[in-house]
């Protein structure tokens, strides 16, 4: 879970009134992130485009690692042919 300092949290109404100011803080790196709250609940986070792209790239890499891990686990698992599976479940090729 990410922690936010008091000055990194802004209400949605304050955000609407001071969007340009908040965006400026993100662009000039005065603040790394701004969390937007609505009814005292954090609802969204604003980060710079550079930070977003880094996060997206990291997410994509993790997704590829998960896929690779699944493939490696399945390599050693027992498999059955399509024909054997059809026979096991009483399915004919005409039904496919």
N, C-alpha and C positions, 0 to 999 in steps of 0.2 A: 504494500500500500504506500502511495506517495504522500508525503507530508507537505503541508502548505503553511507558510508563515502568514501572520495576520495581514501583512501588506500585499500578499499575493491573492487574497480573496476579495472579490467585489460583488456586490449585489447586482442583479439583472437591471434594476432601475438606475443604479449609478453607472452601470456599463452603458446603458442607452444614452444617458446624459453626457458621458465623457469618453465615448468610443475612440475618438481621435487621439486623445491623451493616452489611453490604455494601449492602443496600437503602437503609438510612438515609443512607449516604454519597452514593448516587445522588440520593435525594429532596432532600437539603439542599444538593446541588451541591458537596459537598466534593470529589467526583470526577466527571468528565464521563462516564467509561466505565470498565467493569471487564471485563477479558478473563478468561475461565475456561479453564484449561488442564487437560488430561487426558493423562497419560503424556508430559509435557513438550511437548505440542502444543496450540496455541490452538484451541479448539473452539466457543466462543460468546462473545458480548459482551452485557453488560447496559448499557442506556442508559435515561434517563428517558423517560417517555411523550411529553413535549414534543419531545425530540430525535428519538425514533422517528417521530413524526408529521411533523416537518420533513424527515427523510430520505425518508419514504414520499412526501410531496408532491413533493420534488425528483425522485425516481425517476419518478413519474407524469408530471411535466413533461417530463423527458428522453424518456420513451417517446412522448409526443405529438409532440415535436420530430422524433424518428426517423420516425414515421408520416408527418408532414407532408413531411419530406425525400423519403421514398420516393414519395409522391404527386406531388411536384413533378418528380422525375426521370422518372416514368412519363408525365406529361402530354405530354412531347415525344417519347415513343417511338412507334414504328410499331405499330399494332394491326391485328388482322384480325377480321372478324366471326365469329360463331359458325358461320354457314353455311359460310363459307370454311374455317374450321378443321375442321369435320366433313367437308367435301369432301376436304381435304388428307389426312386420316387415315382416309378410307373409312368413316365412321360415318354411319348414317342416323338420322333423328329418331326412328324407331321403336325403335332400340336404346337411346335415352336413357331 
